[in-house]
């Protein structure tokens, strides 16, 4: 196992010729796929890993300069795929990892058979003729809250992001993985994600993209999925699910898992 594989807690499980790479979003780790994984073990070789800065990774490895943009994560992903000698994969990316996969596919489209995007957004900040869901002052308040009292912020943010109350198992799970992230790293990652703008590179993404979105999502309005569909260069398809929250694979697995499996197994043209 290569050094990067160790640092990212890379796991390869399952049996099959086709490779699926599962990539998690902000504040979570590879455990966010626990409801999906059992359905993929037969028939696929599944690659899981933790993005640098996630709770299970060594915080000493987190390079604040490297991860001030998503390029650091893109390089990590491509290096992991190279170390595992992956020739082609179905990439399933949640939240920010959907964009990480999309950016990686621009330079190496040969590595991506298709990208399944769950709760993806190219920009979270509202702009002229674009509704990302947040105003700058709202993001500034979010960053200040992380900076001033991380524990209190997690307790407030987790229920809002999941779309349920604190008694929810999914909220408790998201709170757990958020608490595992060192606060200064969480702030850095949040700023990198929420201040990003990748609208300008969507027309360079040529691989097929399956855009999957919850009906009600604090972080990503439904109109964002339609924006992606209109602006991605390659073939794309949108499915809006009757689920709530930004982590529907945790909060509504009975709705989300069948949808994910359908998009993993079938091509847009089918």
Backbone as numpy.savetxt, mean C-alpha at the origin, in Angstrom:
# Nx Ny Nz CAx CAy CAz Cx Cy Cz
20.11 -16.01 1.94 19.26 -14.81 1.94 20.14 -13.56 1.94
19.81 -12.60 1.06 20.58 -11.38 0.96 20.34 -10.46 2.15
21.22 -9.47 2.31 21.10 -8.54 3.43 19.79 -7.77 3.40
19.39 -7.36 2.19 18.15 -6.60 2.08 16.95 -7.47 2.44
16.99 -8.72 2.03 15.91 -9.65 2.38 15.76 -9.77 3.89
16.89 -9.89 4.58 16.86 -9.99 6.04 16.30 -8.71 6.66
16.77 -7.58 6.16 16.36 -6.29 6.73 14.86 -6.06 6.56
14.29 -6.61 5.49 12.87 -6.41 5.21 12.00 -7.60 5.62
12.61 -8.55 6.34 11.86 -9.73 6.82 11.13 -10.45 5.69
11.83 -10.63 4.58 11.21 -11.25 3.41 10.84 -12.70 3.69
9.61 -13.06 3.31 9.14 -14.45 3.40 8.64 -14.87 2.03
8.96 -16.08 1.65 8.44 -16.65 0.41 7.71 -17.93 0.78
6.42 -17.99 0.51 5.59 -19.13 0.91 4.73 -19.57 -0.27
4.12 -20.75 -0.12 3.20 -21.24 -1.14 3.88 -22.02 -2.23
3.06 -22.57 -3.10 3.55 -23.40 -4.20 2.89 -22.96 -5.49
3.69 -22.79 -6.50 3.15 -22.42 -7.80 4.20 -21.75 -8.65
3.91 -21.67 -9.95 4.85 -21.06 -10.87 4.72 -19.54 -10.86
3.49 -19.06 -10.77 3.29 -17.60 -10.77 3.68 -17.01 -9.42
4.28 -15.84 -9.47 4.71 -15.14 -8.25 3.75 -13.99 -7.95
3.34 -13.90 -6.70 2.56 -12.75 -6.22 3.39 -12.03 -5.17
3.53 -10.73 -5.31 4.21 -9.91 -4.31 3.14 -9.10 -3.58
3.09 -9.25 -2.25 2.13 -8.51 -1.43 2.88 -7.39 -0.69
2.44 -6.16 -0.89 3.12 -5.00 -0.29 2.13 -4.17 0.52
2.49 -3.87 1.76 1.57 -3.21 2.69 1.69 -1.69 2.66
0.73 -1.01 3.30 0.71 0.44 3.35 1.26 1.01 4.65
1.06 2.32 4.81 1.58 3.06 5.97 0.98 2.54 7.28
1.85 2.39 8.27 1.40 2.02 9.61 1.11 0.55 9.81
1.26 -0.24 8.75 1.01 -1.68 8.88 2.31 -2.43 8.60
2.21 -3.75 8.52 3.33 -4.59 8.08 2.73 -5.76 7.31
3.53 -6.76 7.01 3.05 -7.84 6.16 1.89 -8.63 6.78
1.68 -8.49 8.09 0.57 -9.19 8.74 -0.79 -8.69 8.27
-0.83 -7.53 7.58 -2.09 -7.00 7.10 -2.74 -7.91 6.05
-1.94 -8.84 5.51 -2.42 -9.76 4.48 -2.86 -11.10 5.05
-3.03 -11.20 6.36 -3.27 -12.50 6.98 -4.56 -13.17 6.51
-5.58 -12.41 6.12 -6.82 -13.01 5.65 -6.72 -13.45 4.19
-5.88 -12.78 3.42 -5.72 -13.12 2.00 -4.77 -14.28 1.78
-3.70 -14.31 2.56 -2.61 -15.25 2.33 -3.05 -16.72 2.22
-3.91 -17.23 3.11 -4.28 -18.65 3.02 -4.90 -19.04 1.67
-5.53 -18.09 1.01 -6.19 -18.37 -0.28 -5.19 -18.43 -1.44
-3.96 -17.99 -1.19 -2.96 -17.94 -2.25 -1.91 -19.04 -2.14
-1.91 -19.75 -1.02 -0.83 -20.71 -0.74 -0.77 -21.85 -1.77
-1.94 -22.25 -2.24 -1.97 -23.28 -3.28 -2.09 -22.59 -4.64
-1.10 -22.75 -5.43 -1.17 -22.20 -6.78 -0.27 -21.01 -7.05
0.26 -20.40 -5.99 1.13 -19.24 -6.18 2.34 -19.30 -5.25
3.43 -18.72 -5.72 4.59 -18.46 -4.87 4.41 -17.03 -4.37
4.23 -16.85 -3.07 3.86 -15.55 -2.51 5.04 -14.94 -1.77
5.34 -13.71 -2.11 6.42 -12.96 -1.48 5.83 -11.89 -0.58
6.21 -11.91 0.70 5.81 -10.88 1.65 7.05 -10.22 2.22
6.92 -8.94 2.55 8.05 -8.22 3.16 7.51 -7.03 3.93
8.35 -6.45 4.76 8.01 -5.24 5.50 8.75 -4.06 4.89
8.01 -2.99 4.60 8.68 -1.77 4.16 9.59 -1.26 5.28
10.71 -0.68 4.88 11.62 -0.16 5.90 10.92 0.92 6.73
11.07 0.81 8.05 10.39 1.70 8.97 9.19 1.07 9.62
8.65 0.00 9.02 7.54 -0.73 9.64 8.03 -1.35 10.95
7.09 -1.61 11.85 7.43 -2.07 13.19 8.42 -3.21 13.29
8.25 -4.27 12.50 9.15 -5.42 12.64 10.56 -5.18 12.09
10.78 -4.07 11.36 12.13 -3.80 10.84 12.96 -3.10 11.91
14.27 -3.16 11.74 15.18 -2.50 12.67 15.17 -0.99 12.41
14.71 -0.18 13.36 14.63 1.27 13.11 15.98 1.91 12.82
17.06 1.26 13.25 18.39 1.79 12.97 18.72 1.76 11.48
18.00 0.92 10.72 18.24 0.82 9.28 17.49 1.91 8.50
16.60 2.63 9.18 15.79 3.63 8.47 16.63 4.86 8.17
16.80 5.15 6.89 17.59 6.29 6.43 16.63 7.43 6.08
16.62 8.47 6.91 15.66 9.56 6.74 15.85 10.29 5.41
17.08 10.33 4.91 17.32 10.97 3.62 16.83 10.08 2.47
17.05 8.79 2.60 16.66 7.85 1.54 15.14 7.82 1.35
14.41 7.91 2.46 12.95 7.73 2.39 12.18 9.05 2.44
12.85 10.13 2.09 12.16 11.41 2.02 11.30 11.48 0.76
11.54 10.57 -0.18 10.68 10.36 -1.34 10.39 8.86 -1.45
9.47 8.49 -2.33 9.16 7.06 -2.49 10.24 6.31 -3.26
11.18 7.03 -3.85 12.22 6.36 -4.64 13.02 5.35 -3.82
13.23 5.66 -2.53 13.95 4.71 -1.68 13.22 3.38 -1.56
11.90 3.46 -1.43 11.08 2.23 -1.35 11.05 1.50 -2.69
11.03 2.27 -3.77 11.04 1.68 -5.11 12.33 0.87 -5.32
13.45 1.46 -4.94 14.74 0.77 -5.07 14.77 -0.49 -4.19
14.21 -0.39 -2.98 14.13 -1.56 -2.10 13.36 -2.69 -2.78
12.19 -2.35 -3.33 11.34 -3.35 -3.98 12.07 -4.02 -5.14
12.67 -3.22 -6.00 13.35 -3.78 -7.17 14.55 -4.64 -6.75
15.23 -4.24 -5.69 16.38 -5.02 -5.21 15.92 -6.35 -4.61
14.84 -6.32 -3.84 14.28 -7.57 -3.29 13.90 -8.52 -4.41
13.24 -8.00 -5.44 12.84 -8.83 -6.58 14.06 -9.40 -7.30
15.11 -8.58 -7.39 16.35 -9.05 -8.03 17.00 -10.15 -7.19
17.05 -9.96 -5.87 17.66 -10.97 -5.00 16.89 -12.29 -5.05
15.58 -12.20 -5.22 14.75 -13.41 -5.29 14.67 -13.98 -6.71
15.33 -13.28 -7.65 15.36 -13.71 -9.06 13.95 -13.82 -9.65
13.12 -12.85 -9.32 11.76 -12.81 -9.85 11.79 -12.23 -11.27
11.25 -13.00 -12.20 11.23 -12.56 -13.60 9.96 -11.78 -13.92
8.86 -12.15 -13.25 7.58 -11.51 -13.48 6.67 -11.79 -12.28
5.82 -10.83 -11.93 4.95 -11.05 -10.78 3.61 -10.35 -10.96
2.65 -10.81 -10.19 1.42 -10.05 -9.96 1.67 -9.28 -8.67
1.65 -7.97 -8.77 1.97 -7.13 -7.62 0.68 -6.62 -6.99
0.49 -6.90 -5.71 -0.68 -6.41 -4.97 -0.18 -5.38 -3.97
-0.52 -4.12 -4.19 -0.04 -3.05 -3.34 -1.17 -2.33 -2.64
-1.05 -2.21 -1.32 -2.05 -1.49 -0.53 -1.57 -0.07 -0.29
-2.45 0.90 -0.54 -2.19 2.30 -0.23 -0.90 2.79 -0.91
0.05 3.29 -0.15 1.26 3.86 -0.76 2.03 2.82 -1.56
1.95 1.54 -1.17 2.70 0.52 -1.90 2.16 0.30 -3.31
0.89 0.65 -3.55 0.37 0.58 -4.91 1.12 1.56 -5.81
1.40 2.76 -5.28 2.15 3.74 -6.05 3.62 3.36 -6.16
4.16 2.74 -5.11 5.55 2.27 -5.17 5.69 1.25 -6.30
4.74 0.32 -6.38 4.76 -0.67 -7.46 4.61 -0.03 -8.82
3.72 0.96 -8.92 3.51 1.64 -10.20 4.77 2.36 -10.66
5.44 3.04 -9.73 6.68 3.75 -10.08 7.76 2.75 -10.50
7.86 1.63 -9.77 8.85 0.61 -10.12 8.59 0.04 -11.51
7.31 -0.06 -11.88 6.96 -0.65 -13.17 7.34 0.25 -14.35
7.55 1.53 -14.08 7.93 2.43 -15.17 9.30 2.07 -15.71
10.24 1.80 -14.79 11.60 1.45 -15.22 11.72 -0.04 -15.57
10.88 -0.89 -14.95 10.97 -2.34 -15.19 9.59 -2.94 -15.45
8.93 -2.55 -16.56 7.60 -3.10 -16.84 7.60 -4.61 -17.03
8.75 -5.16 -17.41 8.86 -6.60 -17.63 8.65 -7.40 -16.35
8.86 -6.77 -15.19 8.75 -7.48 -13.91 7.31 -7.58 -13.41
6.40 -6.83 -14.04 5.03 -6.73 -13.51 4.02 -7.21 -14.55
3.44 -8.36 -14.29 2.37 -8.85 -15.16 1.16 -7.93 -15.03
0.84 -7.54 -13.81 -0.20 -6.56 -13.54 -0.03 -6.06 -12.12
-0.66 -4.92 -11.85 -0.64 -4.34 -10.51 -2.07 -4.26 -9.99
-2.31 -4.88 -8.84 -3.60 -4.76 -8.18 -3.45 -3.70 -7.10
-4.18 -2.60 -7.27 -4.06 -1.45 -6.37 -5.23 -1.43 -5.40
-4.95 -1.44 -4.12 -6.01 -1.38 -3.10 -5.87 -0.07 -2.32
-6.84 0.82 -2.49 -6.80 2.10 -1.77 -5.64 2.98 -2.20
-5.40 3.05 -3.51 -4.25 3.80 -4.03 -4.61 5.26 -4.29
-3.62 6.14 -4.16 -3.81 7.55 -4.49 -2.51 8.16 -5.00
-2.58 8.92 -6.10 -1.36 9.60 -6.59 -1.09 10.92 -5.87
-2.13 11.44 -5.17 -1.97 12.71 -4.44 -3.10 12.82 -3.42
-2.76 13.16 -2.18 -3.75 13.25 -1.11 -4.25 14.66 -0.88
-3.52 15.62 -1.42 -3.84 17.04 -1.21 -4.76 17.54 -2.32
-5.80 18.27 -1.93 -6.69 18.87 -2.93 -5.92 19.87 -3.78
-6.34 19.99 -5.03 -5.70 20.92 -5.96 -6.79 21.44 -6.90
-6.44 22.38 -7.75 -7.40 22.87 -8.73 -7.86 21.71 -9.61
-9.14 21.48 -9.68 -9.73 20.40 -10.48 -9.28 19.01 -10.03
-8.85 18.90 -8.78 -8.47 17.57 -8.26 -8.87 17.49 -6.79
-9.59 16.42 -6.45 -10.01 16.23 -5.06 -9.26 15.04 -4.48
-8.24 15.33 -3.67 -7.45 14.28 -3.06 -7.94 13.89 -1.68
-8.75 14.77 -1.06 -9.34 14.46 0.22 -8.88 15.32 1.38
-7.74 16.04 1.22 -7.19 16.81 2.34 -6.81 18.22 1.90
-6.97 19.17 2.81 -6.41 20.51 2.64 -5.07 20.54 3.38
-4.21 21.48 3.02 -2.87 21.54 3.62 -2.93 21.74 5.13
-3.87 22.56 5.61 -3.93 22.78 7.05 -4.34 21.51 7.80
-5.14 20.66 7.16 -5.51 19.38 7.77 -4.29 18.47 7.89
-3.46 18.46 6.85 -2.24 17.65 6.89 -1.27 18.20 7.93
-1.16 19.52 8.02 -0.27 20.12 9.01 -0.71 19.74 10.42
-2.02 19.72 10.65 -2.54 19.32 11.96 -2.22 17.85 12.23
-2.33 17.03 11.20 -2.01 15.60 11.35 -0.55 15.42 11.74
0.35 16.14 11.04 1.78 16.03 11.35 2.08 16.54 12.77
1.44 17.64 13.16 1.64 18.18 14.50 1.17 17.20 15.57
0.07 16.52 15.30 -0.46 15.55 16.26 0.48 14.37 16.42
1.06 13.89 15.31 2.04 12.80 15.40 3.25 13.26 16.21
3.67 14.49 15.96 4.88 15.04 16.59 4.68 15.27 18.10
3.50 15.72 18.48 3.30 16.15 19.86 2.92 15.01 20.80
2.07 14.09 20.34 1.65 12.99 21.22 1.25 11.81 20.35
2.24 10.98 20.04 2.02 9.88 19.09 0.96 8.90 19.57
0.99 8.57 20.85 0.03 7.61 21.38 -1.40 8.12 21.23
-1.60 9.39 21.55 -2.94 9.97 21.42 -3.36 10.03 19.96
-2.41 10.36 19.08 -2.73 10.41 17.65 -3.16 9.05 17.13
-2.42 7.99 17.48 -2.78 6.64 17.03 -4.19 6.27 17.51
-4.48 6.60 18.77 -5.79 6.26 19.35 -6.93 6.95 18.62
-6.66 8.13 18.06 -7.68 8.84 17.31 -7.71 8.49 15.84
-6.53 8.25 15.26 -6.41 8.03 13.82 -6.85 6.63 13.42
-6.51 5.63 14.21 -6.80 4.24 13.82 -8.29 4.00 13.57
-9.19 4.42 14.48 -10.62 4.20 14.20 -11.10 4.94 12.95
-10.60 6.17 12.75 -11.00 6.93 11.57 -10.54 6.26 10.28
-9.29 5.78 10.28 -8.74 5.15 9.08 -9.46 3.84 8.76
-9.74 3.06 9.80 -10.39 1.76 9.59 -11.89 1.93 9.34
-12.47 2.99 9.90 -13.90 3.20 9.75 -14.72 2.39 10.74
-14.20 2.26 11.95 -14.89 1.49 13.00 -14.47 2.05 14.35
-15.09 1.54 15.43 -14.74 2.04 16.76 -13.58 1.24 17.37
-13.13 1.69 18.53 -11.94 1.09 19.15 -12.13 -0.37 19.53
-13.38 -0.80 19.65 -13.64 -2.19 20.01 -13.43 -3.14 18.83
-13.36 -2.58 17.63 -13.19 -3.40 16.43 -11.84 -4.11 16.44
-11.84 -5.37 16.05 -10.60 -6.15 15.97 -9.64 -5.51 14.96
-10.18 -5.02 13.85 -9.34 -4.39 12.83 -8.69 -3.12 13.36
-9.43 -2.32 14.13 -8.86 -1.11 14.72 -7.76 -1.47 15.71
-8.00 -2.47 16.50 -6.98 -2.91 17.47 -5.73 -3.41 16.75
-5.93 -4.11 15.63 -4.79 -4.62 14.86 -4.00 -3.48 14.24
-4.71 -2.50 13.66 -4.02 -1.36 13.06 -3.32 -0.53 14.13
-3.96 -0.37 15.28 -3.33 0.36 16.38 -2.03 -0.33 16.80
-2.07 -1.66 16.86 -0.88 -2.43 17.26 0.28 -2.17 16.30
0.02 -2.26 14.99 1.11 -2.09 14.04 1.58 -0.63 13.98
0.66 0.32 14.20 1.06 1.73 14.27 1.95 1.99 15.49
1.56 1.43 16.63 2.36 1.62 17.85 3.76 1.00 17.71
3.89 0.01 16.83 5.18 -0.64 16.64 6.16 0.22 15.83
5.63 1.26 15.18 6.48 2.16 14.40 7.03 3.25 15.32
8.33 3.50 15.24 8.92 4.57 16.06 8.32 5.91 15.63
7.90 6.76 16.57 7.17 7.99 16.22 7.88 8.89 15.21
9.20 9.07 15.34 9.89 9.95 14.39 9.89 9.36 12.98
9.93 8.04 12.90 9.85 7.37 11.60 8.44 7.50 11.03
7.44 7.33 11.88 6.05 7.47 11.43 5.80 8.86 10.86
6.35 9.88 11.51 6.18 11.25 11.03 6.84 11.43 9.67
8.05 10.93 9.53 8.78 11.04 8.27 8.00 10.36 7.14
7.53 9.15 7.39 6.81 8.39 6.36 5.49 9.08 6.02
4.77 9.55 7.03 3.50 10.23 6.79 3.71 11.48 5.93
4.76 12.24 6.23 5.04 13.44 5.44 5.39 13.08 4.00
6.19 12.05 3.83 6.58 11.60 2.49 5.35 11.22 1.68
4.45 10.46 2.30 3.26 9.97 1.60 2.27 11.09 1.32
1.87 11.79 2.37 0.76 12.74 2.23 1.14 13.99 1.44
2.44 14.29 1.33 2.86 15.45 0.54 3.28 15.06 -0.88
3.14 13.79 -1.23 3.60 13.35 -2.54 2.59 13.71 -3.63
3.08 13.78 -4.86 2.22 14.05 -6.01 2.77 13.28 -7.21
2.08 12.21 -7.57 2.55 11.37 -8.68 1.59 11.40 -9.87
0.77 12.43 -9.92 -0.15 12.54 -11.05 0.61 12.62 -12.37
1.77 13.28 -12.34 2.53 13.51 -13.57 3.19 12.29 -14.18
3.26 11.18 -13.41 3.93 9.99 -13.96 2.95 8.87 -14.31
1.66 9.10 -14.07 0.68 8.05 -14.33 0.67 7.64 -15.81
0.93 8.62 -16.69 0.92 8.31 -18.13 2.15 7.52 -18.56
3.04 7.21 -17.62 4.20 6.37 -17.92 4.01 4.93 -17.44
2.92 4.68 -16.72 2.64 3.34 -16.18 1.89 2.56 -17.25
2.59 1.63 -17.88 2.02 0.92 -19.04 1.46 -0.46 -18.72
1.77 -0.99 -17.53 1.29 -2.34 -17.20 -0.18 -2.28 -16.80
-0.94 -3.37 -16.98 -2.35 -3.38 -16.59 -2.52 -3.14 -15.08
-3.50 -2.32 -14.72 -3.74 -2.01 -13.31 -5.20 -2.28 -12.95
-5.40 -3.00 -11.85 -6.72 -3.26 -11.31 -6.88 -2.38 -10.07
-7.77 -1.40 -10.13 -7.92 -0.39 -9.08 -9.11 -0.77 -8.21
-8.85 -1.10 -6.96 -9.88 -1.56 -6.04 -10.00 -0.56 -4.90
-11.23 -0.18 -4.60 -11.45 0.94 -3.69 -12.67 0.72 -2.81
-12.57 1.13 -1.54 -13.73 1.12 -0.65 -14.67 2.28 -1.00
-15.97 2.06 -0.77 -16.96 3.11 -1.00 -16.68 4.33 -0.12
-16.30 4.06 1.13 -16.04 5.14 2.09 -14.66 4.94 2.68
-13.75 5.87 2.37 -12.36 5.75 2.79 -11.87 7.13 3.20
-11.50 7.29 4.46 -11.02 8.57 4.98 -9.85 9.12 4.16
-8.95 8.24 3.73 -7.71 8.69 3.09 -7.85 8.86 1.58
-8.74 8.09 0.95 -8.83 8.10 -0.51 -10.30 8.18 -0.95
-10.74 9.33 -1.44 -12.11 9.44 -1.97 -12.29 8.56 -3.21
-13.50 8.12 -3.45 -13.79 7.25 -4.59 -13.38 7.90 -5.92
-13.51 9.23 -6.01 -13.18 9.91 -7.27 -11.70 9.73 -7.64
-10.85 9.43 -6.65 -9.43 9.21 -6.93 -9.23 7.95 -7.77
-10.02 6.91 -7.50 -9.90 5.69 -8.28 -10.26 5.94 -9.74
-11.27 6.78 -9.96 -11.64 7.13 -11.34 -10.55 7.98 -11.99
-9.90 8.84 -11.21 -8.80 9.65 -11.73 -7.66 8.74 -12.20
-7.31 7.75 -11.37 -6.27 6.80 -11.76 -6.65 6.09 -13.06
-7.88 5.63 -13.12 -8.37 4.91 -14.30 -8.22 5.74 -15.57
-8.52 7.02 -15.47 -8.46 7.91 -16.65 -7.03 8.24 -17.06
-6.10 8.26 -16.10 -4.77 8.79 -16.40 -3.65 7.75 -16.52
-3.87 6.52 -16.07 -2.86 5.49 -16.26 -2.74 5.17 -17.75
-1.51 4.95 -18.22 -1.29 4.75 -19.65 -1.77 3.38 -20.12
-1.58 2.37 -19.28 -1.96 1.02 -19.67 -3.43 0.75 -19.43
-3.84 -0.47 -19.74 -5.22 -0.87 -19.48 -5.49 -0.83 -17.97
-6.68 -0.40 -17.60 -7.03 -0.40 -16.18 -8.52 -0.66 -16.01
-8.88 -1.07 -14.82 -10.26 -1.35 -14.47 -10.47 -0.92 -13.03
-11.66 -0.44 -12.72 -11.97 0.02 -11.36 -13.09 -0.84 -10.78
-12.93 -1.23 -9.52 -14.04 -1.84 -8.79 -14.15 -1.17 -7.43
-15.32 -0.58 -7.19 -15.60 0.04 -5.90 -16.42 -0.94 -5.08
-15.90 -1.29 -3.91 -16.52 -2.30 -3.07 -17.42 -1.67 -2.02
-18.46 -2.36 -1.58 -19.32 -1.85 -0.52 -18.69 -2.03 0.86
-17.45 -1.56 0.99 -16.72 -1.67 2.26 -16.36 -0.27 2.74
-16.06 -0.15 4.02 -15.67 1.13 4.60 -14.23 1.05 5.10
-13.54 2.19 5.03 -12.22 2.27 5.63 -11.09 2.05 4.66
-9.90 2.42 5.13 -8.69 2.37 4.30 -7.97 1.03 4.41
-8.40 0.18 5.32 -7.78 -1.15 5.46 -8.87 -2.22 5.37
-9.58 -2.27 4.26 -10.71 -3.21 4.16 -10.30 -4.67 4.18
-9.04 -4.95 3.85 -8.59 -6.35 3.92 -8.55 -6.84 5.36
-8.51 -5.90 6.31 -8.59 -6.24 7.73 -10.02 -6.11 8.27
-10.70 -5.03 7.89 -12.00 -4.73 8.49 -13.17 -5.43 7.81
-13.04 -5.72 6.51 -14.14 -6.37 5.78 -13.60 -7.49 4.89
-12.89 -8.46 5.47 -12.29 -9.50 4.63 -13.32 -10.30 3.83
-14.53 -10.45 4.38 -15.55 -11.23 3.69 -15.97 -10.57 2.38
-15.81 -9.24 2.29 -16.10 -8.50 1.06 -14.87 -8.42 0.17
-13.75 -8.12 0.78 -12.54 -7.74 0.03 -11.78 -8.94 -0.53
-11.66 -10.01 0.24 -10.83 -11.13 -0.21 -11.35 -11.73 -1.52
-12.66 -11.99 -1.67 -13.14 -12.51 -2.96 -12.85 -11.56 -4.13
-12.95 -10.25 -3.88 -12.65 -9.26 -4.93 -11.17 -9.30 -5.30
-10.30 -9.31 -4.31 -8.86 -9.38 -4.58 -8.51 -10.65 -5.35
-9.07 -11.78 -4.93 -8.77 -13.05 -5.60 -9.23 -13.01 -7.06
-10.38 -12.42 -7.29 -10.89 -12.35 -8.67 -9.95 -11.51 -9.54
-9.47 -10.41 -9.02 -8.58 -9.54 -9.81 -7.17 -10.13 -9.93
-6.76 -10.90 -8.95 -5.46 -11.58 -9.05 -5.51 -12.65 -10.13
-6.63 -13.38 -10.20 -6.71 -14.55 -11.06 -7.07 -14.24 -12.51
-7.78 -13.14 -12.71 -8.28 -12.86 -14.05 -7.72 -11.57 -14.61
-7.51 -11.58 -15.92 -6.97 -10.40 -16.60 -8.11 -9.47 -16.99
-7.76 -8.23 -17.25 -8.75 -7.21 -17.62 -9.52 -7.63 -18.85
-8.84 -8.24 -19.80 -9.48 -8.59 -21.07 -10.45 -9.74 -20.95
-10.38 -10.50 -19.84 -11.24 -11.67 -19.70 -12.69 -11.26 -19.41
